[in-house]
Amino acid sequence: MHKYMRAVGFSHFENRRQLQELLTEVVMNSDRRAMTMDAVSSYQDHTLLGEFCKNFADGLGIAVCGEFDDDEKFIYEYFYPYLDGSGITSYEDVSVERHADKDSYAGVCDDVKVGISLIFYLKNKIPYIKAQATDKLPIRGTTLTLSALSVSGSIMLPIKKDKEQIERVKQASVNRNNLMIAARKGDEDAIETLTLEDMDMYTTISKKIQKEDIFSLVDTYFMPYGVECDQYSVLGEIVGIRKTKNRITDEEIYILTICCNELTFDVCINIIDLFGEPQVGRRFKGVVWLQGYINFPEEENHL
């Protein structure tokens, strides 16, 4: 059973027979399906890949992936729960790599606002495989919509800030992003300035943390979590809330839109796994599994 199935409302599906019935329902009555020939298979000249998706609530559900044999029979390989994100999270270019153990893909996005390489599970692999098979990579002008699933989270109160402080934080963020861009291009002065700023910040926090709570000093963060590269520990401000219900299990699910390190994306979490009452302006703290959907330019959508 996939660890994050409970995030989309399947917290009690622990029986293998129940799971197989559920996956059969997804394949037979899918809301979306996509297929393509994989011309770069290492063990076969041509393999017809298939992906079947079914929503069990508004914007979230299960995807079943596999391939078709010579008799056109679908052979299930793996499945994963998903959340359809909203809006655009990043305009930076994305690179994609295939996972070693199965025919799934990871995406990497270097967004200066975060300061680290964002690694996510790619949800729309079929358009990417089509582009790869027809030698149309790299495709420029793509955007990225991130979403995330969580099985453990809590709600925290916001840090009180006046208008002047908010404007000062925004300006400092703009200045830092400009320095990061310059540093990427090899500007030695920018690299030195960033290094000095980090040292000053470390010194300031080290002094304040002896008397103040860490979450009153840190407004938001985005950090890798554990040994899996697409899982992160996040703290971000809630800017939108939606509650939905799984049509099969009747379990209630929160879909929170959070702003974390200037990245805005949706997080879904089962109501039983969330500690506290979410409200716009409060903060969400938890561990998430990051997913991404690459928005290809309109003219490339039918490769």
N, C-alpha and C positions, 0 to 999 in steps of 0.2 A: 504493500500500500504506500502510495506517495505521501511523504510527510505533510505536504501542504494541502491535502484534500480537505482537511477540516476547515481551512480558510475559506473554501467556497461552499461550506455547509454540509460536508460529509464526515462529521466527526465520529459517527458510530458505524461506518462501513469498514469492518475489520474482517469479515468473512470473505474468503476467496471466491466462493460461488456468487455472493452478492455483487462483488466487484466485476466478475465476468459478465453478469447480467447487465450491469450498468454500462460497461464498455460496449456490449452488443447493442444496447439502446442508442448509444452515441453514434455508432457506425450506421445502423439501419435507419435512424431518424435524425440525421445530422442537420443542423441549420446552415452550415457552411462546409464545403468540401473543395479540396484542391489536389491536383495531380500533375505530375511532370515526369519526364524520362530523365533518369540520372545517368548521364553519359560518362561519368568519371568514376564509376564503381570499380573497386579494386578486384572483385571476384567475378564480375559478370560484365559483358559488353554493354548491355542496356537493361536497366531495371525501372519499372514503373512504380514510382513512389506515390503514396496517397496519404492525405491528412483529413480527418473528419472532426469537426467541432460542433458541439451542441451546448447552448446556453441553458443553465438551470435556474438562472435569475438574470435580471437586467445587467448585461455586460460581463457576466462571469460564467464559467462552465468548465468543460473537460475537452481536451483534444486527444484523439487517438491517431497514432502514426504507424505506418508499416509500408508494405509493398505488395504488389500483385504478382502471383505466380503465372506460369505459362497457361493455366486454365482460367485466368482472370479471377482467381479467388484471392480475396484480401487476406494477407497474413499479418496479424498484429505483432508489432515489435515493442512499442512502449506507449505510455500515455502521460499526460501532465495536466494539472489544473491551470486555468489562466484567468486573467482579468484584463478586459479591454480598457486601456487607458484613454484619457481625454486630453485634448490640447497637444501642444508641441513642447517637449521638455528641453531639447537641445537642437541647435542648427549646425553643430560640428559634424565633420565627416566621421563615418563609422567603418571600422574594419571587422571582418568576420572570419572565424576559424571553425572548422569542424571538430566536434568532440571525438576523442580517440575510440571510445567504446561503442558508440552507436551513431546513427545518421541524424544527429541533432547538431545545433550550431551555437556558438557563443559569439556575441558582439563586443567590440571594444570601442569606447568613445572617450577621447581626451578632451574634456571640457575644462577650461581654465577656472571656472567658478568653483569647482570641487577641489582641484589641486591634485587629484589622483586619476588614474585610468579607470573609468567605469566599465566593469565587465558584467554583462547581462545575458540571460537566456533568450535567444532569438525565437520569437513566436511565428513570424512569417518567413519560414525557410524556403517555401516553394518558389516565390518570385526570385529569391536570391539564387537558387539552384538553376532556374531557367536562364537567368542572366549569365551565370557561370558557364552553362552548357553552350550558350551562343556567343561566347567571348565578348560580352558587353560590359565586363567589369574593368575598371571601377566606374560606377555610376555616380556622377557628380550632382550636387544640388539636392541630396536627400536630407530629410529631417528625421528626428527620433522622438518617439513617444514611449516613455517609460511607464511601467506600472509595477506593483509589488504585492506579494502575498505575505501575510504574517500570521504566526500561530501563538505569539506572545507579545503583548503590548500594554502600555499604561499611559494614562493621561496626566499631564503635568500642567501646573499653572504657568502663565506667561511671565516674562520679566517686564516689569513696568518701565516704560520709556516715554519721555515727552517728545514733542514734535522736533525739537532741536536735536535730541539724541538720535532720533530716527534718521534725520537728514544727514547727520554726521556719519552714521554707520553706512548709509548708502554711498556717500561720497568716498569714504575710506575703501569700500568694496570696489568702486569703479577704479580708483587709483591702483589698487592691488591687482585687479584684472589686467590693467594696462601694463603694469610692471611684469606680470606673468607672461603676457604676450611678447613683450620685449625680451625677456629672459630666454624664452623659447628660441628666439632668433639669434641668440648669442650675445646680447648686450651685457657686457660685464658690469656696467654701473647698475643696471636693473638687478642683476644677480646679487651684487653686494648690498643694495638697498633692501631686498627681500630677506637676505640673511640677517642683517642688522635688526629689521623689524621683528623677525621671528625670535631672535635672542631677547629683545626688549619685552616681547609679549610673554615669553617663558619666565623671565625674571618677575614681571608684574604679577602673573598668575601664581607663581610660587609663593609670593608674599601674601597675596589675598586669600589663598586657599587655606591658610592656617586659621583664619577667623571666619571665612564665609563658605557657604555651601557651593559645591562645584557647579550645580545647575543654575545658580544665580549669576555665575560668571560666564558660563557657556550657554549661548542662546540657541545654537543649532550645531549639529555635527553630522558627518557622513563618513563612516569608517568601515573598512573590511572586517568581517566577523568570521571566526573559525577558519577551517582549512579549505572550505569550498569558496571558489573565487567569485561567485555571483550572489553571495549572501553578505549583508551589511547590517551594521548597527546604526540606527538613524535617530535623530532628534530634530523634529521640524514643527513649524507652526501650522496649525489646522486652518485652512482657508475655505474649506467646503466640506459638507457632510451629507451623506445619503445613506438611508437604511433600506435594505432589500431583504427578500426571503427566498430561500431555496424551495423550489416548487415540489421537490421530491420529499425532502426531510422536514420542511417547515422551519428549519433553523434560520435565525435572523443574523444578518451580516451587515457590518458597517463598511461603507466605502468612504474613506477619508482622503480628501485632496490636501496634501501637505506641501509646504514650501521649505525645502531643506538645502542650505547652502546655495540659495538662489535658484535651485532646481525645483520645479513644480511637477508632481506626479501623484497618481492615485494609489492608495494602499487599501486592500480589503482584508478584514479580520473578522472572525466569528465573534459574535457578541459575548460568548462564554469565555473567550480568551483575552478580552480587553478589560483591564482594571481601571475603573474611573468612568466618568461621564464626559464624552467628547462634546466640545462646543467650539465654534469658530473663535479663534484668538488664543485658545489653549494650545498646548504642545503635545504631540504624539512621540512616545519613546518606545522603541522596540527593535526587534531583529526581523529583517525582511529578506525575501527571495526576490531578486530583481529580474524583471522581464522587460523585453524591449521589442518594439514594432518599428521597422524601418519604413518610413513613408517615401516611396520612390516617386520621382516626378511623374506628372500625369501622362506624359508621352511614353513613359517606360512601363506603365501599368499592365500592358498587354504583350509582354515580351514572348 
